[in-house]
Amino acid sequence: MTSVQIGGRVRYWRLRRGLDRKQFADRVGRSTSWLDKIETGERALLRLPMLETVAEALGVTVEALTDPAEAQRAVRSPDAAEVAAIRGALGRYGIIFGAPIPVADNPRLGDLRKQLDYVDAAFLSSNFSSIGRHLPKLIAEAQRATQLDEIDHLTATRVLVKTYRVASSTLLKLGANETAWLAADCAILAASYVQDPYCLARATRSVARAMTSLGQTAEALDALLAVARRLEPGIADAPNETAALYGMVLLAAEISAAKLGDGSRHYARGGRAARQPSLQRGVRFGDGVRHYQRQAAPRGGVRSARSRWQSAGLRTQHRGGTTRRIAAGTAIYW
């Protein structure tokens, strides 16, 4: 790599770590003018000891700064620093109890939604660097928002629950499965606090995914069936979005049961009564069905998955673009 390219890598990782010029210069024991010359390529990083110092301060290998192939791989790959930042945000319990936070004294719900949409889009595009920079701050602000009297608590909690779910799914992608379970569990606790069945069902799906990744499929199935029973009483008159969610919970439960080796026996244990409302109402899945059929494919292919899904008493009901968008969204980290 040329000095300009190495300097560009230094600047990229400095910004990815959220360090300003002064902070980074202090870390490596140099001046900001020295850093400016390095980042623009006016001055080359030639000495190995200095390269090692810079790389250590950035939390990357020397090769990530000097080798083109390794530099590209490092940019695309999950990063331990991002996982650590998310884990740290999840551990700040004091915020939940009203402790002051530096990120925002009075977070506004509209701003939080915009940030959440940005992080959500970053997850869908596997842009882990953006997630690592923005998600920890968003977790703290969303936690704080639920404690403010001037903000609608239900709406704020739904933002917080979705933030936790994005965190859980991101951590699963990065292989931090136990921390993903922690994030999903935080979502369930938040949803339980406001007694919102819709939020609780979504959070339970995240918990089930995390538990399944850790080999606790039976417990994941129990959780899914429990939340299905919670949704069941009012499902006949529920909004389309809730009906779709109810159906996805049942479908996820049926897939979990299939993974246990005797799907019909395990699913019948708690799911027999839950099927009837879906038959009466018609569960709205849209395009999300194919996602779950692909998940079940190793046990006999898409055709077999469709057969098991239909045997549970579930059927699709296409109702235009809105329903399909809901289903497509739930298929990612729902």
N, C-alpha and C positions, 0 to 999 in steps of 0.2 A: 504493500500500500504506500501511496505517496504521503507526504506530510499533511497535505490538505485533507486527504481521506481519513487519516488517523485523527486529525483535529476534529473533523466532522463527527467521527465516532465518539470522541470524548464529549463533545457538546451534546450529542444525542443521549448518551447515558447519564450525563449530568442532569439534563432536563427530565429524563425518565425517572430519575431518583428524586426529583423535586428540589434540587439544590440550586440556589442562586450562585452567582459568580463568587461572591465573597465567602460563602459557606464552603464551597469546594476548594477555593484557593487556600483557605485556612486549614482544611483537612490535609492538603499535600504540602503545607509549609511554604507556599509561594504567594506572590502578589497577584492581584487581579489583572494587571497589565501583562504579566507572564502568561496567565491563562488565556487572555484575549489573543495573544500571538500564537499560542498552541492551537486554539480552536480554529483560527483562520488559516493555519498552515504557514504563517510567516516564520514560525520557529518550529523545528522538528524535534520530536521525541525520539532521540537516538540511543540514549543510555538505558540499558536494561533495568538498573535499579530504579530509575525514575519512572519507567514504564510500569514496573511492578507496583510502585507506590500509587500511581494514578489508577491502575486497574483495581487495586485493593480498595481505594477510596470509593470507587464506583461499584464495587461488588461484582466485578466481572473478571474473566481471565485475560491475560495479556493477548492471547490469540484473538479474542473478541474485538480487540482494537487494531490488530496488525494483520490478521489473515482474512482475506476477502470471504472465503467460504465459511469460516467460523463466525465471522461478523454477521453474515446474513442468517446463519442458523440461530445465533444468539438473539437476534431481533425477532425472529418468528417463534422461538420456543418459549414455553412457560418459564417464568423467572422466580427463583426462590424469594427474592426480595418482595415481589408482589404478594406472594402467599403470606409472608411474614406481616406485611402491612395490613392485609385483610384480617388475619388472625388477631393482630393487635387491636384492631377496631372492635372486633367481636368481644374482646375481653374487657372493654371499658364499661363495666356495670354501673359506675358512679353516674354516668350520664342519664341512665334510666331513672335514677332517683333524684334528678334535678341538679346535679353538680354542674357548675359553669364549664363551658367548653369554648375554646378559642376560635373554632371555625365559624360560628355564627351565633350571636346573642339571641336573635329572633328569626329563625329560618322561616321562610314563606313557602306555603304549600305549592304555589305555582312554580316557584324556582326549583323545588325538590322534584316535582314531576318532570321538568325539563332535564334535570340532571339524571333522573332515573331512566328517561327515554334514551339519553346519550349513552349511559352505561349498558343499557339493554342492547342497543345497536352495536356497541363495541363487543359484547358477548357473542352476538349472532355472527359477527365477522371475525371472531377469534382474535380481536385486538386486545391482547392481554396487557400491553403496556398502558393503554388508556384506562383499562379497568383498575389496574394497580394504582394509578395516580388518583383516580376519582372515587372509587368505591369506598375506601376507608373513611374519607370525609363525608360521603353521602350517608353512610351508616350512622355516624355520629350525629349529623344534622337531623336525619329522620327519627332517630331515637329521641332527640331533644324536642322535636315538633310534637310528639305525642304527649308531652308533658305541659304544653302551653295551653292556657285556658281559652285564648282567643282563636284557636284552630279547632275545626271540627275533628273530634277524636277518632271517629270511625274512618273518615277519609284519610287522616294522617296515619292511622294504623295500617290501612291497606297499602299505603306507600311504603311503610316500614316493612311489612310482610313481604312485599314484592322485592324490596331491596335485599332482605335476607335470602330470599329464594334465588336471586341472581348470584349472590355471594356463594350460596351452596352449590349451584350448578357450575360456577367458575372453578371452585375448589375441586369439584369432582373432575373437571376437565384437566386440572393441574395435578391430579393424583393425590390430593390431600383429603382423602375420604373421611377421616375421622373429624377433621375440622369442618368439612362439608356437613356432616351430621349435626355438629354444634350450631352452625348457621341455620339449618332447617329447624332445629329444635327451638331456637330463638324465635323463628317465625311462628311456630305453633303456640308458644307462650304469649306472644303479642296478640295473636288472633283470639286466644282463649280469654284474654283480659277484657276484650270488648264483646265477647260472645257473638262473634260474627261467623256463622256456619260457612259462608262462601269463602272467606279468608282462611278458615280453619281447614277446609277441604284442600285448597291449593297448598297450604303449608304441609299438610299430611302427605301429599304426593311427593313433595321434596324430601321429607323425612324418609318415606318409603324407598325412594331412589338411593339415598345415602345408606340406609340400612342394608339394602340389597347389595350394594357395592362392598359391604363389609361381611357378606355372607349370612345376614340375618333376614332371610327372605320370609320365613314363617312369621316373624314379628312384624315385618312390613305388611304382610297380608292381613294380619289382625288389625293393624292400624287403619288400613284402607277400608276394611269392612266396617269398622267402628264408625268412621266418619261417614260412610255411606248410609248407615242406619240413622245417623244424626240428621242427614239431609232428607231422608225418605219421607217423613210425615207430610211435608208441604210441597213435595216435588210436582204433584199434579197441577198445581196452580202457580208454580214458580216461573220467573222470567226465563227466556230462552237460554241466557248465559248460564244460569244456575242449572238448568236441565242438562245442558251440554257438559258442565262440570261433573254433575252426578254420574252421567254415563261414562265419562272418562275415568272416574274413580273406580267404577265397577269393572271396566275393561282392564285397568291396571291391576286390579285385584285378581282378575281371571288369569292374567299373564303371570302374576306372581305365583298363583296356585299351580300353573302349568310347570313352572320352574322347579317346584317341589317334587315333581315326579308323578303325582297322582292328582291332577288338576280337579277332576270331578269331585273327589272325596273332600279335598281341602276347601274348595270353593263352596260346596254344599253346606259345609259346617256353619257358615255365617251368611252366605250370599243368596240362599234360596228365597228368603223373604224379600230380599232387596231387589230381586228381578222384576217383581210384579209392577211396581210403579213405572218402570221403564217401558214395559209392554203397553201400559195404559196411555202413556204420554208420547212415547217415541223419542228416543235419545238422539240428540243432534251431534254428530261427530264431524261431518264434512271431510276435508282432506286429511285430517289427523289420523283417520283409521289406518291408512297405509303405513304410517310410522309404526304403529303398534303391531301391525301384521308383520312388518320386517323384524321387529324385536323377537317375535315368536318363531321366526322362520327356521332357526336351528332345530326346532322340535318337529319339523315336518313341512316347512315351507309356508309360503303365504296362503296357499289353499287350506292347509291344515289349521293355520291360525284363524282364518276366516270361519272355518267350521266351528272351532271352539268358541269364537266370539259369538256366532249366531246361536250356538247351543245354550249360551247363557241368557238368551231371551232378549238380545240387544239388536237394534236395527238402525240404519242410518236414515236421516231425514234432511236432505239438502234444502236449505232455505235461502240461497243467494249468497252474495259476497260476505255479508257480516258474519254469518255462521261459520263460513269457511275460514275467515281470518281468526276467529276465536279458536277454532280447532287447530289451526296451524301454529298459533302461538303456544298453546298448551303442549304441543308435541315437542317443544324444544326443552324447556326446563320446568314445565308444568308439574 
